[in-house]
Amino acid sequence: MSDKNKQSEKVAEENYEPNKKNKSDTEKNLETVHEQINDTFNQGTIDEKKKQEKKKD
């Protein structure tokens, strides 16, 4: 197995853990993506927000 495949497997096995200290770059990036997905899920997408604003007017 090549080094690239080993590295890919290691990254794929990592999970977002909100309370973890001393985060690596990969873990910080996972946290960012998690927050973006959570925001999109809770707030909706930009195009959906525009549709809702038009309905209010």
N, C-alpha and C positions, 0 to 999 in steps of 0.2 A: 504494500500500500504506500502511495507517495505521501510526502509530507503535507502536500496541499489537501489530500483527502483526509488525512488524520486531523488537520486543523479544522476542516469543514465539519467533521463529525463532532469534534469538541464543541464548536460553536453551536451546532444544532442541538446538542444535549443540554445547553444552558437554559435556565428559566428565569423569568423576572421574579426577584425576591425584594419586596419593598423595604424590608427592615435590615438588609444586609449592609454591613460596614465595609470599608476599603474596597470599593468597587473597581473592577477593571474597566478598560475602555469599552469592551463588548457589553458588560453589564450596564454601563452608563447609557450606551446606545439602546439597549433593550428597554431601559426605563423610559427613555425619550419616546420610543415607538409606542410603548404601552400607554403613556399619557396621551399621545396623539390619537390613538385608537379609542381610548376611553372618552376623550373630549368629543370626537366625531360621533360616537355612539350616543352620548348624552345630549349633545347640542344639535346634531344633524349636520348635513353637508351645507356648503355655501349656497348651492342652487336651491336646496330645500328651504333654507332660511329666507331667500329672496321670494320664493313662492308664498311663504307664510306672511311676509311683510305686505305683499300685494293684496292678499286676502283681507288684511286688516284695514287697508286704505279704502 
